C-alpha cells in the first residue's frame, strides 16, 4: 500500500435463498463503492447459508470450482464497481476433495489469488471437518492493487501463528472473513465473554504484528440440531495498535469503513521492534503438540 486505503467490511445475512444471498451481497458492495471504498471484505461462505451446522452429503452439491459461478459473480461486481473484493466460497477442488476457500478479485475482475482455510473446526453446530479439507499451501499473502493482503478464514483468527506467518511474508493487512456466533440459550454474561474474546484476540494479532486488521462476520439465526446459532455480527476494523476504527452492530446489516495508513506499520515497528527481537533460536518446540509428552 502506497497511499491511504479506504476499506469496507460488508455484514449481511446469507440464508437458504441463494438468489437472495447474491442480491444482499451485491447491495452491500454497491454501498461500499458509493462510500469510496477501494477494498471490500465479505463474510465467510459469502454466497451460501452456513450449511455446516449438520453433516449432510447433499450439501456437497453446493460446492463449485474456482474459477466458477461464484468467482464470476464476484468478478463482475469487482469490475463494475472498481473494487478489490475478498470473499469465501465452498470449493470443489476434485471429486471428494473440498475446501473453504477465500478468493480475492482484483478491480479489473481478474482472480488475484486464493487461500484455503488452514484451521478447520469440528464441534456441534460447526461440522466443518466433514466438509472441508484443510489448506496445505500455508499462509501466503495475496498481492493486489490495494496492497499485499494477508487473508485468513474464521477459525484461523484464533491462532497467532497464522497471523505471524502472514506478517513474516510481508502482508500489509490482515483480513478474516468469518461465520461465528453464540448459542442464544446461553446466559448473556457468557455470550458477552465469547464475543469480547473474539474481538480481543484479533486486536492482539494486530498489535503483535503492527498491522491493521479487519474481520467480516455474518448476522442472523441458523437452525442446527437441538437449537440454533445466532451469528453475532460485530464486524470490525482495527488499526495496527489494536485501536477500533469501526464496528458494526450485532444484529443489523451494515457496511463499515475506515481509512488505513500504509506507512504506519513501518513506523510502529521502529518503536515496537517485535520482529527484530524475536528469539527464533528458542522457538523450536512450537512445532510440537506439547513439550511434556512429546519432547521430540
Backbone as numpy.savetxt, mean C-alpha at the origin, in Angstrom:
# Nx Ny Nz CAx CAy CAz Cx Cy Cz
12.72 12.55 -7.17 11.88 13.74 -7.17 12.76 14.99 -7.17
12.51 15.90 -8.09 13.34 17.08 -8.21 12.57 18.36 -7.91
11.26 18.27 -7.54 10.46 19.44 -7.23 9.37 19.01 -6.27
8.55 19.97 -5.83 7.43 19.61 -4.96 6.54 18.60 -5.66
6.14 17.59 -4.91 5.27 16.54 -5.45 3.94 16.61 -4.73
2.87 16.72 -5.49 1.53 16.74 -4.92 0.95 15.33 -5.00
0.78 14.73 -3.84 0.34 13.34 -3.71 -1.11 13.29 -3.26
-1.89 12.42 -3.88 -3.26 12.17 -3.47 -3.40 10.72 -3.03
-4.15 10.49 -1.97 -4.52 9.15 -1.53 -6.04 9.03 -1.63
-6.48 8.03 -2.38 -7.90 7.86 -2.68 -8.49 6.78 -1.77
-9.50 7.15 -1.00 -10.16 6.23 -0.08 -11.61 6.04 -0.52
-12.01 4.79 -0.79 -13.38 4.52 -1.20 -13.72 3.09 -0.81
-14.92 2.63 -1.22 -15.42 1.33 -0.79 -15.61 0.40 -1.98
-14.62 -0.42 -2.33 -14.84 -1.43 -3.36 -15.71 -2.56 -2.82
-16.82 -2.84 -3.51 -17.74 -3.85 -3.06 -17.92 -4.97 -4.06
-19.08 -5.62 -4.01 -19.33 -6.79 -4.85 -19.60 -6.43 -6.31
-20.07 -5.21 -6.56 -20.40 -4.76 -7.92 -19.11 -4.25 -8.59
-18.58 -5.05 -9.51 -17.28 -4.71 -10.11 -17.35 -3.43 -10.95
-18.47 -3.23 -11.65 -18.62 -2.01 -12.44 -18.68 -0.78 -11.53
-19.38 -0.90 -10.41 -19.46 0.21 -9.47 -18.10 0.51 -8.86
-17.29 -0.51 -8.66 -15.93 -0.30 -8.14 -15.11 0.55 -9.09
-15.22 0.27 -10.37 -14.47 1.07 -11.35 -14.97 2.51 -11.38
-16.29 2.67 -11.25 -16.84 4.02 -11.22 -16.33 4.80 -10.02
-16.32 4.15 -8.85 -15.83 4.82 -7.65 -14.35 5.14 -7.75
-13.58 4.20 -8.26 -12.14 4.42 -8.44 -11.89 5.59 -9.37
-12.57 5.60 -10.50 -12.38 6.67 -11.49 -12.79 8.02 -10.91
-13.87 8.05 -10.15 -14.33 9.32 -9.57 -13.29 9.90 -8.63
-12.67 9.07 -7.80 -11.66 9.59 -6.88 -10.41 10.04 -7.64
-10.06 9.33 -8.69 -8.90 9.75 -9.49 -9.17 11.08 -10.18
-10.38 11.26 -10.67 -10.73 12.54 -11.29 -10.67 13.67 -10.27
-11.13 13.39 -9.06 -11.05 14.41 -8.00 -9.60 14.74 -7.69
-8.75 13.72 -7.64 -7.32 13.95 -7.39 -6.70 14.81 -8.48
-7.04 14.52 -9.73 -6.49 15.29 -10.85 -6.96 16.74 -10.79
-8.24 16.95 -10.48 -8.76 18.33 -10.38 -8.05 19.11 -9.28
-7.61 18.40 -8.24 -6.92 19.06 -7.13 -5.43 19.28 -7.42
-4.99 18.91 -8.60 -3.61 19.15 -8.99 -2.63 18.07 -8.61
-3.13 16.89 -8.25 -2.22 15.79 -7.88 -1.42 15.33 -9.09
-0.21 14.88 -8.82 0.63 14.25 -9.84 0.71 12.74 -9.66
0.49 12.30 -8.43 0.60 10.88 -8.06 -0.61 10.52 -7.22
-1.24 9.37 -7.52 -2.42 8.94 -6.77 -2.23 7.50 -6.30
-2.54 7.27 -5.01 -2.46 5.96 -4.40 -3.87 5.44 -4.14
-4.14 4.20 -4.58 -5.44 3.55 -4.40 -5.36 2.51 -3.29
-6.51 2.05 -2.76 -6.48 0.99 -1.74 -6.03 -0.35 -2.33
-5.76 -1.29 -1.44 -5.40 -2.65 -1.85 -6.58 -3.32 -2.56
-6.25 -4.17 -3.56 -7.27 -4.82 -4.40 -8.25 -3.76 -4.87
-7.71 -2.81 -5.61 -8.35 -1.53 -5.88 -9.70 -1.64 -6.58
-9.91 -2.69 -7.38 -11.12 -2.80 -8.20 -11.99 -3.97 -7.78
-11.70 -4.58 -6.63 -12.37 -5.81 -6.22 -12.90 -5.71 -4.80
-13.91 -6.53 -4.46 -14.26 -6.69 -3.05 -13.12 -7.40 -2.34
-13.10 -7.34 -1.01 -12.09 -8.09 -0.27 -12.59 -9.54 -0.16
-12.33 -10.31 -1.21 -12.83 -11.68 -1.31 -12.09 -12.65 -0.39
-10.99 -12.21 0.20 -10.13 -13.10 0.99 -10.71 -13.42 2.36
-11.89 -12.91 2.67 -12.48 -13.21 3.97 -12.79 -14.70 4.14
-12.97 -15.41 3.02 -13.27 -16.84 3.05 -12.43 -17.56 2.01
-12.26 -18.86 2.20 -11.59 -19.69 1.21 -12.65 -20.26 0.26
-12.61 -19.82 -0.98 -13.59 -20.24 -1.97 -12.89 -20.31 -3.32
-12.75 -21.50 -3.91 -12.01 -21.61 -5.17 -12.64 -20.80 -6.30
-13.91 -20.46 -6.19 -14.55 -19.66 -7.24 -13.94 -18.25 -7.33
-13.38 -17.79 -6.23 -12.82 -16.44 -6.23 -11.59 -16.31 -7.12
-10.96 -17.43 -7.44 -9.82 -17.35 -8.35 -10.22 -16.83 -9.73
-11.50 -16.92 -10.05 -11.97 -16.39 -11.34 -11.87 -14.87 -11.40
-11.66 -14.22 -10.27 -11.49 -12.76 -10.26 -10.09 -12.34 -10.71
-9.16 -13.28 -10.74 -7.78 -12.94 -11.07 -7.63 -12.63 -12.55
-6.59 -11.88 -12.88 -6.34 -11.49 -14.26 -4.85 -11.38 -14.51
-4.50 -11.40 -15.76 -3.09 -11.26 -16.13 -2.68 -9.79 -16.03
-1.39 -9.58 -15.97 -0.79 -8.25 -16.03 0.25 -8.25 -17.15
0.05 -7.42 -18.19 -1.07 -6.51 -18.45 -2.38 -7.28 -18.66
-3.50 -6.57 -18.47 -4.81 -7.16 -18.62 -5.87 -6.10 -18.43
-7.11 -6.50 -18.19 -8.19 -5.52 -18.10 -7.99 -4.47 -17.00
-7.49 -4.89 -15.84 -7.28 -3.93 -14.76 -6.23 -2.90 -15.08
-5.10 -3.35 -15.62 -4.07 -2.38 -15.99 -4.53 -1.51 -17.15
-5.33 -2.07 -18.06 -5.87 -1.25 -19.15 -6.74 -0.13 -18.60
-7.59 -0.46 -17.63 -8.46 0.55 -17.01 -7.64 1.64 -16.33
-6.66 1.24 -15.53 -5.84 2.22 -14.82 -4.95 3.00 -15.78
-4.48 2.36 -16.84 -3.65 3.05 -17.82 -4.43 4.15 -18.53
-5.68 3.85 -18.88 -6.50 4.88 -19.54 -6.72 6.06 -18.62
-6.98 5.78 -17.33 -7.16 6.85 -16.36 -5.87 7.65 -16.19
-4.74 6.97 -16.09 -3.46 7.66 -15.94 -3.20 8.60 -17.11
-3.44 8.10 -18.31 -3.15 8.90 -19.51 -4.12 10.07 -19.66
-5.40 9.82 -19.44 -6.38 10.89 -19.66 -6.33 11.94 -18.56
-5.92 11.55 -17.35 -5.89 12.49 -16.23 -4.49 13.03 -15.95
-3.47 12.48 -16.60 -2.10 12.95 -16.38 -1.56 12.61 -15.01
-1.92 11.43 -14.51 -1.50 10.99 -13.17 -0.59 9.78 -13.25
0.33 9.67 -12.31 0.95 8.39 -11.99 0.05 7.72 -10.97
-0.35 6.47 -11.24 -1.33 5.78 -10.39 -0.72 4.50 -9.82
-0.92 4.30 -8.52 -0.49 3.08 -7.84 -1.74 2.36 -7.33
-1.98 1.16 -7.80 -3.09 0.34 -7.34 -2.64 -1.09 -7.19
-3.55 -1.96 -6.74 -3.19 -3.37 -6.65 -4.28 -4.23 -7.28
-3.84 -5.35 -7.86 -4.70 -6.26 -8.59 -4.48 -7.69 -8.11
-5.45 -8.54 -8.37 -5.33 -9.98 -8.13 -4.76 -10.57 -9.41
-3.48 -10.91 -9.37 -2.76 -11.32 -10.59 -2.78 -12.83 -10.78
-3.15 -13.25 -11.97 -2.98 -14.63 -12.38 -1.67 -14.69 -13.17
-0.64 -15.19 -12.51 0.68 -15.26 -13.15 0.78 -16.47 -14.07
0.21 -17.59 -13.62 0.17 -18.83 -14.39 -0.88 -19.71 -13.74
-1.19 -20.83 -14.37 -2.19 -21.74 -13.80 -1.76 -22.16 -12.40
-2.59 -21.87 -11.40 -2.28 -22.23 -10.03 -1.32 -21.31 -9.32
-0.95 -20.20 -9.92 0.03 -19.28 -9.34 -0.54 -17.87 -9.40
-0.85 -17.33 -8.22 -1.55 -16.04 -8.14 -0.83 -15.14 -7.14
-0.94 -13.85 -7.36 -0.29 -12.87 -6.49 -1.22 -11.71 -6.19
-0.94 -11.03 -5.08 -1.52 -9.73 -4.78 -0.47 -8.71 -5.24
-0.75 -8.06 -6.34 0.30 -7.33 -7.06 -0.01 -5.85 -7.19
0.91 -5.02 -6.72 0.80 -3.58 -6.94 1.31 -3.25 -8.33
0.58 -2.40 -9.02 0.97 -1.95 -10.35 1.12 -0.43 -10.33
2.09 0.07 -11.06 2.33 1.50 -11.16 2.20 1.90 -12.62
1.24 2.76 -12.90 0.99 3.25 -14.25 1.54 4.65 -14.38
2.39 4.83 -15.40 2.96 6.14 -15.67 1.89 7.05 -16.28
2.13 8.35 -16.25 1.10 9.30 -16.70 0.82 9.22 -18.19
1.68 8.53 -18.94 1.38 8.31 -20.36 0.64 6.99 -20.59
0.27 6.31 -19.50 -0.45 5.05 -19.59 0.42 3.81 -19.62
1.71 3.97 -19.67 2.60 2.81 -19.71 2.73 2.20 -18.32
3.05 0.92 -18.28 3.23 0.20 -17.02 4.67 0.42 -16.55
4.83 1.19 -15.49 6.18 1.51 -15.00 6.80 0.35 -14.24
5.96 -0.46 -13.59 6.51 -1.59 -12.84 5.46 -2.23 -11.96
5.85 -3.34 -11.34 4.97 -4.12 -10.46 5.72 -4.51 -9.20
4.97 -4.74 -8.14 5.52 -5.28 -6.90 4.53 -6.31 -6.38
5.01 -7.53 -6.13 4.15 -8.60 -5.60 4.30 -8.66 -4.08
3.18 -8.61 -3.39 3.13 -8.56 -1.94 4.04 -9.63 -1.33
4.93 -9.20 -0.47 5.97 -10.09 0.06 5.48 -10.83 1.31
4.84 -10.13 2.21 4.32 -10.72 3.44 2.83 -10.98 3.25
2.43 -12.24 3.36 1.04 -12.61 3.11 0.44 -13.14 4.42
-0.62 -12.50 4.95 -1.19 -12.92 6.23 -2.10 -14.13 6.09
-2.38 -14.76 7.22 -3.33 -15.86 7.29 -3.95 -15.88 8.67
-5.20 -15.48 8.77 -5.94 -15.51 10.02 -7.42 -15.45 9.68
-8.30 -15.74 10.60 -9.73 -15.70 10.29 -10.15 -14.35 9.72
-10.80 -14.38 8.58 -11.22 -13.16 7.92 -10.20 -12.59 6.96
-8.95 -13.07 7.03 -7.88 -12.65 6.11 -7.19 -13.92 5.61
-7.87 -14.66 4.77 -7.40 -15.97 4.31 -6.51 -15.82 3.07
-5.50 -14.97 3.18 -4.75 -14.58 1.98 -3.78 -15.66 1.50
-3.25 -16.46 2.40 -2.32 -17.51 1.95 -3.01 -18.53 1.06
-4.31 -18.65 1.18 -5.06 -19.55 0.30 -5.01 -19.05 -1.15
-4.94 -17.74 -1.33 -5.02 -17.15 -2.67 -3.67 -16.70 -3.23
-2.82 -16.14 -2.39 -1.66 -15.41 -2.89 -0.35 -16.14 -2.61
0.47 -16.28 -3.64 1.86 -16.70 -3.48 2.69 -15.48 -3.12
3.54 -15.53 -2.10 4.36 -14.36 -1.77 5.28 -13.99 -2.92
5.51 -12.71 -3.09 6.46 -12.26 -4.09 7.86 -12.74 -3.76
8.68 -12.90 -4.78 10.04 -13.41 -4.58 11.11 -12.47 -5.13
10.68 -11.30 -5.60 11.63 -10.37 -6.21 12.17 -9.34 -5.23
11.83 -9.50 -3.94 12.35 -8.58 -2.94 11.65 -7.24 -2.98
12.30 -6.24 -2.43 11.75 -4.89 -2.30 12.56 -3.93 -3.16
12.10 -3.72 -4.36 12.81 -2.88 -5.32 11.95 -1.70 -5.71
12.42 -0.47 -5.54 11.62 0.69 -5.93 11.32 0.71 -7.43
10.28 1.47 -7.78 9.83 1.59 -9.16 10.04 3.04 -9.60
10.79 3.24 -10.66 11.10 4.57 -11.16 9.94 5.13 -11.98
9.56 6.37 -11.67 8.48 7.04 -12.38 8.85 8.51 -12.57
8.00 9.23 -13.29 8.21 10.66 -13.45 7.97 11.42 -12.16
7.37 10.77 -11.16 7.15 11.37 -9.84 8.23 10.96 -8.85
9.23 10.25 -9.30 10.30 9.82 -8.41 10.38 8.31 -8.31
11.22 7.87 -7.39 11.51 6.46 -7.19 10.63 5.96 -6.04
9.61 5.18 -6.39 8.55 4.83 -5.46 8.84 3.49 -4.78
8.83 3.50 -3.46 8.97 2.27 -2.68 7.59 1.74 -2.36
7.07 0.87 -3.21 5.71 0.37 -3.07 5.73 -0.95 -2.28
4.91 -1.01 -1.24 4.69 -2.22 -0.45 3.19 -2.38 -0.29
2.71 -3.53 0.21 1.27 -3.78 0.23 0.83 -4.27 1.61
-0.08 -3.55 2.23 -0.82 -3.90 3.44 0.03 -4.58 4.51
-0.04 -5.90 4.65 0.65 -6.60 5.74 2.14 -6.27 5.75
2.70 -5.92 4.60 4.10 -5.47 4.53 4.34 -4.28 5.46
3.28 -3.51 5.75 3.48 -2.26 6.46 3.88 -2.45 7.92
3.74 -3.66 8.43 4.13 -3.93 9.82 5.60 -4.30 9.97
6.29 -4.51 8.88 7.65 -5.06 8.92 8.67 -3.96 8.60
9.49 -3.56 9.58 10.48 -2.52 9.31 11.52 -2.92 8.28
11.76 -4.24 8.16 12.76 -4.69 7.19 12.38 -4.30 5.77
11.08 -4.39 5.43 10.64 -4.08 4.08 10.86 -2.60 3.77
10.49 -1.74 4.70 10.71 -0.31 4.50 12.20 0.01 4.39
13.02 -0.65 5.21 14.45 -0.37 5.16 15.07 -0.85 3.85
14.63 -2.00 3.33 15.17 -2.48 2.06 14.80 -1.52 0.92
13.58 -1.00 0.94 13.22 0.00 -0.08 14.11 1.23 0.05
14.39 1.63 1.28 15.24 2.79 1.52 16.66 2.55 1.01
17.22 1.37 1.30 18.58 1.08 0.86 18.69 1.02 -0.65
17.57 0.75 -1.33 17.55 0.76 -2.79 17.19 2.14 -3.34
17.24 3.16 -2.46 17.08 4.56 -2.81 15.67 4.95 -3.21
14.68 4.32 -2.56 13.31 4.82 -2.70 13.24 6.24 -2.15
12.36 7.04 -2.75 12.18 8.43 -2.31 10.86 8.63 -1.57
10.01 7.63 -1.60 8.68 7.73 -1.01 8.18 6.31 -0.76
7.60 6.06 0.43 7.04 4.76 0.75 5.52 4.82 0.59
4.95 3.83 -0.13 3.52 3.80 -0.42 2.95 2.44 -0.04
1.86 2.45 0.72 1.24 1.23 1.21 -0.25 1.18 0.86
-0.64 0.61 -0.27 -2.06 0.31 -0.48 -2.50 -0.75 0.52
-3.67 -0.55 1.15 -4.07 -1.37 2.29 -5.53 -1.77 2.24
-5.84 -2.87 2.93 -7.21 -3.30 3.20 -7.21 -3.86 4.61
-7.48 -3.01 5.58 -7.36 -3.42 6.98 -8.50 -2.80 7.78
-8.98 -3.57 8.77 -10.07 -3.08 9.59 -10.16 -3.84 10.89
-11.26 -3.63 11.59 -11.45 -4.25 12.88 -12.75 -5.03 12.92
-12.87 -5.84 13.93 -14.12 -6.54 14.20 -15.05 -5.55 14.90
-16.19 -5.23 14.29 -17.07 -4.23 14.90 -17.62 -4.64 16.27
-17.50 -5.92 16.64 -17.97 -6.37 17.94 -16.93 -6.15 19.05
-15.71 -5.78 18.67 -14.69 -5.54 19.69 -14.98 -4.24 20.43
-14.48 -4.16 21.65 -14.68 -2.95 22.44 -13.98 -1.76 21.78
-14.55 -0.60 21.98 -14.03 0.61 21.32 -12.58 0.87 21.69
-12.21 0.63 22.94 -10.83 0.88 23.35 -9.85 0.01 22.58
-10.19 -1.27 22.38 -9.33 -2.17 21.63 -9.28 -1.76 20.16
-10.40 -1.37 19.62 -10.41 -0.90 18.22 -9.50 0.30 18.05
-9.55 1.22 18.98 -8.70 2.41 18.90 -7.23 2.04 19.01
-6.92 1.08 19.87 -5.52 0.66 20.00 -5.00 0.08 18.70
-5.82 -0.74 18.05 -5.41 -1.35 16.78 -5.16 -0.29 15.71
-6.09 0.64 15.60 -5.96 1.69 14.59 -4.73 2.54 14.84
-4.52 2.96 16.08 -3.38 3.81 16.38 -2.06 3.05 16.20
-2.05 1.74 16.48 -0.84 0.96 16.22 -0.51 0.96 14.74
-1.53 0.80 13.90 -1.34 0.79 12.45 -0.73 2.10 11.95
-1.25 3.19 12.44 -0.72 4.49 12.02 0.68 4.71 12.59
0.86 4.35 13.86 2.13 4.63 14.53 3.28 3.86 13.93
3.08 2.56 13.63 4.19 1.78 13.10 4.65 2.33 11.76
3.71 2.80 10.96 4.11 3.34 9.66 4.79 4.70 9.79
4.32 5.52 10.70 5.02 6.78 10.96 6.43 6.49 11.46
6.59 5.40 12.20 7.93 5.00 12.63 8.83 4.64 11.46
8.27 3.97 10.45 9.06 3.66 9.25 9.50 4.95 8.56
8.59 5.92 8.49 8.95 7.21 7.89 10.12 7.84 8.63
10.03 7.85 9.96 11.07 8.48 10.76 12.40 7.74 10.63
12.37 6.41 10.78 13.60 5.61 10.78 14.33 5.68 9.45
13.59 5.99 8.38 14.20 6.04 7.05 14.25 7.44 6.47
13.74 8.42 7.22 13.70 9.82 6.76 13.02 9.94 5.40
11.89 9.26 5.27 11.15 9.27 4.00 9.69 9.62 4.24
9.08 10.39 3.33 7.62 10.54 3.39 6.95 9.20 3.10
5.72 9.06 3.58 5.02 7.78 3.51 3.52 8.05 3.38
2.86 7.19 2.61 1.40 7.28 2.50 0.80 5.89 2.56
-0.35 5.80 3.24 -1.11 4.55 3.32 -2.52 4.83 2.83
-2.99 4.03 1.87 -4.33 4.19 1.33 -5.19 2.99 1.67
-6.23 3.17 2.48 -7.07 2.09 2.95 -8.47 2.20 2.35
-9.22 1.11 2.41 -10.61 1.12 1.98 -11.53 1.37 3.17
-12.80 1.61 2.89 -13.83 1.74 3.92 -14.92 0.73 3.64
-15.88 0.62 4.55 -17.04 -0.24 4.34 -16.97 -1.52 5.15
-18.10 -2.22 5.18 -18.25 -3.46 5.93 -18.14 -4.66 4.99
-17.38 -5.65 5.37 -17.19 -6.87 4.58 -17.67 -8.06 5.40
-18.65 -8.81 4.88 -19.13 -10.00 5.59 -18.04 -11.06 5.60
-18.01 -11.82 6.69 -17.09 -12.95 6.80 -17.71 -13.96 7.75
-17.23 -15.20 7.76 -17.86 -16.22 8.62 -17.91 -15.77 10.07
-19.11 -15.84 10.65 -19.26 -15.51 12.05 -19.36 -14.04 12.36
-19.40 -13.19 11.34 -19.49 -11.76 11.62 -19.11 -10.93 10.42
-18.37 -9.86 10.66 -17.98 -8.97 9.58 -16.71 -8.24 9.96
-16.10 -7.62 8.96 -14.94 -6.74 9.16 -15.36 -5.35 8.73
-15.03 -4.38 9.55 -15.31 -2.99 9.22 -13.98 -2.31 8.90
-13.74 -2.08 7.62 -12.49 -1.43 7.23 -12.46 -0.03 7.82
-11.31 0.34 8.40 -11.29 1.54 9.23 -10.82 2.80 8.49
-10.72 2.75 7.17 -10.35 3.98 6.46 -9.08 4.57 7.01
-9.16 5.86 7.42 -8.05 6.54 8.10 -6.79 6.62 7.25
-6.95 6.59 5.92 -5.79 6.77 5.04 -5.04 8.04 5.45
-3.73 8.02 5.32 -2.97 9.18 5.78 -1.69 9.36 4.97
-1.15 10.56 5.09 0.14 10.91 4.49 1.02 11.46 5.60
2.23 10.93 5.69 3.18 11.35 6.71 4.42 11.95 6.06
4.97 12.95 6.71 6.25 13.48 6.29 7.39 12.62 6.82
8.64 12.94 6.46 9.78 12.09 6.82 10.18 12.16 8.29
9.55 13.01 9.07 9.76 13.00 10.52 8.53 12.46 11.25
7.67 11.79 10.49 6.49 11.20 11.08 5.33 12.16 11.25
5.49 13.39 10.80 4.42 14.37 10.97 3.23 14.03 10.06
2.03 14.09 10.60 0.84 13.81 9.82 0.49 15.02 8.97
0.54 14.83 7.65 0.24 15.91 6.72 -1.22 15.90 6.30
-1.84 14.73 6.29 -3.26 14.61 5.94 -3.76 13.27 6.45
-5.05 13.24 6.83 -5.65 12.00 7.30 -7.13 12.00 6.97
-7.62 10.89 6.42 -9.03 10.75 6.07 -9.82 10.25 7.26
-11.14 10.31 7.15 -12.01 9.81 8.22 -12.01 8.28 8.22
-12.65 7.71 9.21 -12.74 6.26 9.32 -13.84 5.67 8.45
-14.78 6.50 7.99 -15.99 5.96 7.38 -16.36 6.54 6.02
-15.78 7.65 5.62 -16.25 8.34 4.41 -15.24 8.24 3.28
-15.78 8.21 2.05 -14.91 8.33 0.88 -14.19 9.67 0.94
-12.95 9.68 0.48 -12.16 10.91 0.56 -11.00 10.85 -0.41
-10.54 12.01 -0.79 -9.26 12.16 -1.47 -8.46 13.15 -0.62
-7.39 12.68 -0.01 -6.55 13.55 0.80 -5.29 13.88 0.01
-4.74 15.06 0.25 -3.60 15.54 -0.52 -2.55 16.15 0.38
-1.31 16.09 -0.10 -0.21 16.76 0.59 0.88 17.06 -0.43
1.61 18.11 -0.18 2.78 18.44 -0.99 4.03 17.97 -0.27
4.84 17.21 -0.98 6.05 16.63 -0.41 7.27 17.36 -0.96
8.26 17.54 -0.09 9.50 18.22 -0.46 10.59 17.19 -0.72
10.99 17.00 -1.96 11.93 15.92 -2.26 13.30 16.06 -1.64
13.76 17.28 -1.39 15.11 17.44 -0.84 15.19 17.28 0.66
14.05 17.13 1.31 14.04 17.12 2.77 14.68 15.87 3.35
14.52 14.73 2.68 15.11 13.50 3.19 16.63 13.60 3.26
17.21 14.16 2.23 18.68 14.32 2.20 19.13 15.20 3.36
18.41 16.29 3.61 18.79 17.19 4.69 18.64 16.52 6.05
17.56 15.78 6.22 17.34 15.10 7.49 18.41 14.06 7.78
18.83 13.35 6.76 19.83 12.31 6.97 21.20 12.88 7.35
21.41 14.15 7.09 22.65 14.79 7.55 22.59 15.08 9.04
21.37 15.28 9.55 21.17 15.55 10.97 20.91 14.27 11.76
20.14 13.38 11.15 19.81 12.08 11.75 20.42 10.99 10.87
21.72 10.70 11.03 22.41 9.80 10.10 22.19 8.32 10.43
20.92 7.91 10.40 20.61 6.52 10.73 21.31 5.55 9.79
21.36 5.89 8.51 21.97 4.96 7.55 23.48 4.90 7.74
24.10 6.01 8.05 25.55 6.02 8.29 25.93 5.17 9.48
25.13 5.23 10.55 25.51 4.62 11.81 24.98 3.20 11.99
24.39 2.64 10.97 23.94 1.25 11.05 25.15 0.33 11.26
25.05 -0.60 12.20 26.12 -1.55 12.46 25.84 -2.83 11.68
26.07 -2.76 10.38 25.74 -3.89 9.52 26.55 -5.14 9.88
27.70 -4.94 10.52 28.52 -6.08 10.94 27.89 -6.84 12.10
26.89 -6.24 12.76 26.29 -6.85 13.95 24.89 -7.42 13.71
24.44 -7.40 12.46 23.04 -7.74 12.19 22.84 -9.11 11.56
23.85 -9.95 11.55 23.72 -11.24 10.86 22.56 -12.07 11.41
22.28 -11.97 12.69 21.25 -12.79 13.30 19.84 -12.40 12.85
19.69 -11.30 12.16 18.37 -10.90 11.67 17.82 -11.88 10.64
18.66 -12.70 10.03 18.17 -13.67 9.05 17.66 -14.94 9.73
17.77 -15.03 11.07 17.28 -16.19 11.82 15.87 -15.93 12.33
15.09 -17.03 12.54 13.77 -16.89 13.14 13.88 -16.45 14.59
14.85 -16.98 15.31 15.16 -16.52 16.66 16.60 -16.88 16.95
17.15 -16.32 18.00 18.58 -16.54 18.30 18.78 -17.46 19.50
17.72 -18.06 20.00 17.83 -19.01 21.11 17.77 -20.44 20.60
16.75 -20.73 19.77 16.56 -22.08 19.28 17.12 -22.31 17.89
17.56 -21.24 17.24 18.09 -21.35 15.88 19.37 -20.51 15.81
20.45 -20.96 16.46 21.66 -20.15 16.56 22.50 -20.11 15.30
22.07 -20.82 14.25 22.80 -20.77 13.00 23.87 -21.83 12.88
